[in-house]
Amino acid sequence: MIKRRTFDVLVVGGGPAGLAAVSTLLQESTKTCVWVDPQFRSGRLINFTPVPSNTRTSLFVRYAEGCGGGDGLAMRKLRERRQDVGCELKLAAEMVREVAETLAERHLERLERVWGTCEELEQTMDGWNALFSSGESVMVEHVILATGAHPKPGPSIPFDGIIVDPETLLRPSEIQLTAQDTVGVVGNSHSAVLILMNLSKLPSPPRIINFHRKNLRYAEYLNDGRIKHDNTGLKGEAAEWAREGMAKVERVQLTDEQTVYDKWLPECTHLVWAIGYERNPLPVIRDLNGETVMVSGYDTEQRLMGTNDKVICNLYGLGIAFPERVIDPSGEQEQAVGLWKFMPTTKKLQLSICN
Ligand SMILES: Cc1cc2nc3c(=O)[nH]c(=O)nc-3n(C[C@H](O)[C@H](O)[C@H](O)COP(=O)(O)OP(=O)(O)OC[C@H]3O[C@@H](n4cnc5c(N)ncnc54)[C@H](O)[C@@H]3O)c2cc1C
């Protein structure tokens, strides 16, 4: 049961981006917040617990400290690790959960958490009326959507074998494939390479065919501390493995996709689409006239846009669903995705909400 009916800010999503938003608002303003998530179990990170991180452990510690950190067990575990290399994402997931709990205890007066989903946002003259899956509703001035993303499904093409959920293959203990199987992995992303690595390291690995459009790209650490292709290049254990391990994989370039699939898919018993992530469905958004508004994009201040790219008042996006666009050292535009990378975006957002 929600205790109060009005808040300054609603944050939707309890993953790393939602935590960054709530902690920044609580620490750097006097705003009251209502925070909604079905579980408050660290968002999608919970699916990646055995995955080796592609960022250094020190960045998780910096993120956590930016969120108000604390000195709980998960924080201590992270701090005890070597800081200049990666760690398994389990430690990051535990930290996000712990910091969220600490924050909720510390700010009882200004933060209320709601277990469930935000189903609908109705624009009002003063802000938004938000409806939750529990049937309850609250009035808020601003809304931040940190609603996350899920693996992008592949196109529906004829395939007689089994389509495998890519995230299952990120968890080696759940993989049930053997040398009798032939697995087609479509994609060249960080997740795709982690999947190829996990498959090839099985005690009795299947035949692995990797369908890809582009060549692999690696992040480059420059002398001035910046990282070229930081968000699009391979890093960490996946990069280390790919430099040699790719030799164990049959690589098939998707030149003419139809011809390639016609030729190769009949050989595959299993197929995995590891072609990136797409935004989760958003709550239904209604304007002042009660009309449904479809989000068409977001601007450089993370403000969401609706019909004709018009900014929707007091509605913002954050995290992997609405990553900040940045320019990398090679001059290419990238989307900044990662726990530590959500912090500067969040600070910018907090400033525009509070000014
Ligand atoms: C394989 C892989 C490896 C990665 N490795 C790293 C790494 O090493 N380092 C790093 O920094 N990052 C890494 N990332 C990126 C990082 O994990 C994600 O970017 C991060 O989880 C995204 O956080 P988020 O809060 O934006 O979204 P999510 O984690 O997806 O959280 C969104 C939350 O919102 C909730 N939600 C959605 N809709 C609603 C609604 N209507 N109402 C209420 N709640 C809702 C969801 O249930 C979920 O809990 C990796 C990602 C992948 C895929």
The ligand as an SDF file (V2000), in Angstrom:
LIG
                    3D

 53 58  0  0  0  0  0  0  0  0999 V2000
   25.8840   -9.6640  -21.8340 C   0  0  0  0  0  0  0  0  0  0  0  0
   25.9960   -8.3200  -21.2070 C   0  0  0  0  0  0  0  0  0  0  0  0
   27.1210   -7.9720  -20.4940 C   0  0  0  0  0  0  0  0  0  0  0  0
   27.2470   -6.7220  -19.8970 C   0  0  0  0  0  0  0  0  0  0  0  0
   28.3800   -6.4140  -19.2090 N   0  0  0  0  0  0  0  0  0  0  0  0
   28.4840   -5.2080  -18.6040 C   0  0  0  0  0  0  0  0  0  0  0  0
   29.6660   -4.8470  -17.8690 C   0  0  0  0  0  0  0  0  0  0  0  0
   30.6170   -5.5930  -17.7900 O   0  0  0  0  0  0  0  0  0  0  0  0
   29.7120   -3.6290  -17.2780 N   0  0  0  0  0  0  0  0  0  0  0  0
   28.6830   -2.7370  -17.3560 C   0  0  0  0  0  0  0  0  0  0  0  0
   28.7760   -1.6470  -16.7800 O   0  0  0  0  0  0  0  0  0  0  0  0
   27.5620   -3.0530  -18.0510 N   0  0  0  0  0  0  0  0  0  0  0  0
   27.4500   -4.2500  -18.6720 C   0  0  0  0  0  0  0  0  0  0  0  0
   26.3180   -4.5610  -19.3900 N   0  0  0  0  0  0  0  0  0  0  0  0
   25.2840   -3.5680  -19.5130 C   0  0  0  0  0  0  0  0  0  0  0  0
   24.3630   -3.5510  -18.2840 C   0  0  0  0  0  0  0  0  0  0  0  0
   24.1520   -4.7740  -17.7040 O   0  0  0  0  0  0  0  0  0  0  0  0
   23.0280   -3.0800  -18.7060 C   0  0  0  0  0  0  0  0  0  0  0  0
   23.2610   -1.9520  -19.4430 O   0  0  0  0  0  0  0  0  0  0  0  0
   22.1510   -2.7100  -17.5180 C   0  0  0  0  0  0  0  0  0  0  0  0
   21.6140   -3.8640  -16.9160 O   0  0  0  0  0  0  0  0  0  0  0  0
   21.0330   -1.8330  -17.9900 C   0  0  0  0  0  0  0  0  0  0  0  0
   20.4510   -1.2690  -16.8740 O   0  0  0  0  0  0  0  0  0  0  0  0
   19.0250   -0.5720  -16.9570 P   0  0  0  0  0  0  0  0  0  0  0  0
   18.7060   -0.1860  -15.5690 O   0  0  0  0  0  0  0  0  0  0  0  0
   19.0180    0.4410  -18.0150 O   0  0  0  0  0  0  0  0  0  0  0  0
   18.0240   -1.7160  -17.4610 O   0  0  0  0  0  0  0  0  0  0  0  0
   17.6520   -3.1350  -16.8490 P   0  0  0  0  0  0  0  0  0  0  0  0
   18.7760   -3.7380  -16.1250 O   0  0  0  0  0  0  0  0  0  0  0  0
   17.0400   -3.9060  -17.9710 O   0  0  0  0  0  0  0  0  0  0  0  0
   16.5190   -2.7910  -15.7750 O   0  0  0  0  0  0  0  0  0  0  0  0
   15.2530   -2.3250  -16.1390 C   0  0  0  0  0  0  0  0  0  0  0  0
   14.2720   -2.6340  -15.0240 C   0  0  0  0  0  0  0  0  0  0  0  0
   13.0410   -1.9760  -15.2920 O   0  0  0  0  0  0  0  0  0  0  0  0
   11.9750   -2.8520  -14.9910 C   0  0  0  0  0  0  0  0  0  0  0  0
   10.7860   -2.4160  -15.7420 N   0  0  0  0  0  0  0  0  0  0  0  0
   10.5900   -2.4390  -17.0850 C   0  0  0  0  0  0  0  0  0  0  0  0
    9.3690   -1.9260  -17.3840 N   0  0  0  0  0  0  0  0  0  0  0  0
    8.7910   -1.5880  -16.2060 C   0  0  0  0  0  0  0  0  0  0  0  0
    7.5250   -1.0230  -15.8560 C   0  0  0  0  0  0  0  0  0  0  0  0
    6.6140   -0.6930  -16.7710 N   0  0  0  0  0  0  0  0  0  0  0  0
    7.2520   -0.8210  -14.5470 N   0  0  0  0  0  0  0  0  0  0  0  0
    8.1780   -1.1400  -13.5970 C   0  0  0  0  0  0  0  0  0  0  0  0
    9.3930   -1.6620  -13.8700 N   0  0  0  0  0  0  0  0  0  0  0  0
    9.6910   -1.8880  -15.1590 C   0  0  0  0  0  0  0  0  0  0  0  0
   12.4940   -4.2110  -15.4070 C   0  0  0  0  0  0  0  0  0  0  0  0
   11.7450   -5.2390  -14.7950 O   0  0  0  0  0  0  0  0  0  0  0  0
   13.9420   -4.1240  -14.8990 C   0  0  0  0  0  0  0  0  0  0  0  0
   14.0220   -4.5340  -13.5540 O   0  0  0  0  0  0  0  0  0  0  0  0
   26.1840   -5.7920  -20.0160 C   0  0  0  0  0  0  0  0  0  0  0  0
   25.0360   -6.1330  -20.7350 C   0  0  0  0  0  0  0  0  0  0  0  0
   24.9470   -7.3790  -21.3370 C   0  0  0  0  0  0  0  0  0  0  0  0
   23.7260   -7.7070  -22.1270 C   0  0  0  0  0  0  0  0  0  0  0  0
  1  2  1  0
  2  3  1  0
  2 52  2  0
  3  4  2  0
  4  5  1  0
  4 50  1  0
  5  6  2  0
  6  7  1  0
  6 13  1  0
  7  8  2  0
  7  9  1  0
  9 10  1  0
 10 11  2  0
 10 12  1  0
 12 13  2  0
 13 14  1  0
 14 15  1  0
 14 50  1  0
 15 16  1  0
 16 17  1  0
 16 18  1  0
 18 19  1  0
 18 20  1  0
 20 21  1  0
 20 22  1  0
 22 23  1  0
 23 24  1  0
 24 25  2  0
 24 26  1  0
 24 27  1  0
 27 28  1  0
 28 29  2  0
 28 30  1  0
 28 31  1  0
 31 32  1  0
 32 33  1  0
 33 34  1  0
 33 48  1  0
 34 35  1  0
 35 36  1  0
 35 46  1  0
 36 37  1  0
 36 45  1  0
 37 38  2  0
 38 39  1  0
 39 40  1  0
 39 45  2  0
 40 41  1  0
 40 42  2  0
 42 43  1  0
 43 44  2  0
 44 45  1  0
 46 47  1  0
 46 48  1  0
 48 49  1  0
 50 51  2  0
 51 52  1  0
 52 53  1  0
M  END
$$$$
